[in-house]
């Protein structure tokens, strides 16, 4: 069944978020903090690992620089935050960590929607095969959503919308995406994704606040650069 993996992944985020919402307050603050730090460290390592797979650092570097400029000109980060603010006004209560609602929504959404497993999982999901990658990814996302909701409040739970929309659209175009990308383009795309995943990790560790939304166009620019200059 096409799209089954997306439904599974969305469901795990909803379930994990529900658990975090109802029992997260019972988790000691020190435990929640250290778990987020561990997740942040793991995210940094994953980002570095993905970025190091590049065959030529120039492609993801230039692609992400150009993409970041485009992202700033298009105010993508502000658009994401605006969407989060609208959700907050509609659904958040004063007791629901409302001050961190938007941060939780943006951080969780981008962490769950960026990376090689998202794209490769969409291609696998589009084929109708058992969506093993999305099952694995969904399990990880579910556990992380428990902690994110307990830290940021209900805002992180709305990342399920992003997972459903982004992975659903990628799955619908999964066969087409696979045909457009050759191995080199795919490699450099994942390396560029590593830059973004690394930025998420730095944000989680509160080392440096990076506009994650502004980095997103780089994921499109990088494989285009490879298509133009690496052939």
N, C-alpha and C positions, 0 to 999 in steps of 0.2 A: 504493500500500500504506500503510494507516494505521500509524503508529508507526515508519515507516522512518527518519524524521529523528531520533527519539530513539535508535534503534539506532546510527545513524551518529555522533551526538554522543557517545554513551557509548563507542563504539569509538575515536574520536579521543583521548578522554581516557585510555583504557587504553593506547593506542599511545604517546602523548606521555609518559605516566607511566613506561612501560617504558623508553623512550629515556633519560629523566631518571635513572631508577634505575641503569641500567647504564653510562651515560657521564657522568652529572652530576658525578661526583667528579673528572672530568678538566677540568671547567670551572673556571677560576681563581676564587677567592673574590671578588676585586674585580669580576670580570665578572658573577658571579651577583648580587652586591649591587646593582650599577648597573642591571642589567636589571630586578630587582624594583622598584627605585626608579622606573624609567621606566614600568613597568606600574602602579605606584601613582599616578604623576602622570596617566597616561592614564585610570585609573579615577576619579580625582577630577574630571577634566575631563568625563568621560562622566556622572558623577553630577550635576554642576552643570548640564550641558546638559539632562538629563532633568528635573531639578527646575524649571528656568526655563521649561519648556513649560506650566506650570500657568496656568490662567486666573484663579485666585484662590488665593494662597499659604495662605490660612486653611485650606482643605480638607486639603492634605497635611500642614500643620503640626499642626493639631489631631488629625488622624487618626494621625499618627506619635506624638504625645505620648500620646494615649489608648492606642494600640497598645503603646507602650513600657511603660506602667504595667501593662497586661495581661500583657505578656511577662515582666516582673519578678515579678508575682504568680504566674504559672504556672511560673517558673524555666526558661524555654525554653533559655536559654544553658547552664544547668547540665545540662539533659537532653541537649543536643547534645554537651557535653563528656563527659558520662557514657558516651554511646554511643561517642565517640571513644576513651575510656579502655578500654572493653571490647575494641574493635578492636585497640588497642595491646597489651593483655595477650595477645591471641590471636596477633597476626601480627608485631609489631615485634620486632626484635633489638636488642641493645645497640648495635650498630654502625649502626643505621638511624635516627640522629637521634631516638631515642625521646623525648627531652626536648621535642621540638617536634612530635611526632606529632599530638597533639590540635589544636594551633594550625593545623597544615597541613591537617588534615581539615576543620575548621570553616571556615577562610578560603577554601579552594579550593571547597568545596561551596557556600557561599553566593554566592561570586563567579560560579560557573558556573550557578547556579540562579535568580538574581535579575536582573530587568531586562526591558525591553520585548520583547527578542528571544525570551525564554523563553516568554512568554504568546502573542505574535503567532505565534511558530514553532509552538506547540502547536495553535493554531487552524488554521494552514496544514497541519500534519501530520495533523490530524483529518479534513481534507477529502479526503485521498488524493492531493492534487496533489504535484508534485515539491517536497520540503521544502527549498527554497533557503535560507530563513533559518537552519534548523538546520545546514545544510551549512556556511554561512559561520560561524555561531557555533561549530560543532564544530572548524573549522580554527583559529580563534582560541584556543579552549579547549585544543586539543591542544598548540599551541606554549607556552601559559602553563603547562600541566601539566609540561612538560619542566623548566622553571625551578623551579616550586614543589616538585617532588620532589627536585631537586638541592639546594634550600635546606632544606626541612622534612623530607625523608625520605619513607618509604613512606606515611605518613599522608595526604599530599595525593592519592595515587593512589586512595584509597578514596572520593574525591569522585565517582568514576564511579558508585558506588552511588546517591548522591544525585541525580545527573543522570538516571540510569535511572528511579528511583522518581518523582521530582518531575515530570520532563518526560513520563514515561509516564502518570502520573495526569492531568496537565493535558491531554495528547493525548486520553485517553479521554473527558474531559469538555469537550474543545475546542469542540464545537458548542454545548453548553449554556452554557459560559462566554461565548461570543460573543453569544449571545442575551440573556444577563443584563446585559451591559455596553453602555451607549450610548456615544456618542463622548465626552461630557463625563466620564463615569465612568472611561473608559479613559484619558483624558488625565491626570486627577488621580491615578489608580492608578500610572501611569508616573512622574509627578512624585514620588509617595511612594517609589517604587522608587529614584528618583534620590537621595533622602536616604540610603537604605541602601547604595547603590553608593558614594556619597561617603564614608560611614563605613568601608567596606571599604578605600578608597583611603587614608584617614587611618591606618588600622591598618597597611597595608602600608608606609607611609612612617614608621611608628613615631612619629607626631606625638602621637597620643592613643589609648589602648586603649579601644575602644567595644564594648559587648556587642552583637554583631551579632544573635544569636538573639532578644534581647529586642525588636528592632525589627520582627520579622516580622509580628506581628499587625496592625501599622499598614497593611500592604498589603491587609488585609481590611476594616479599619475605614474607611479613606479612601473607597473607592467607596460604602460604605453611607451615609456622611455626605452624599455627593453625591446619592445617590438620595433621601435624606430632605429635604435643605435646598435643593437646586439646581433644584427643579422647581416 
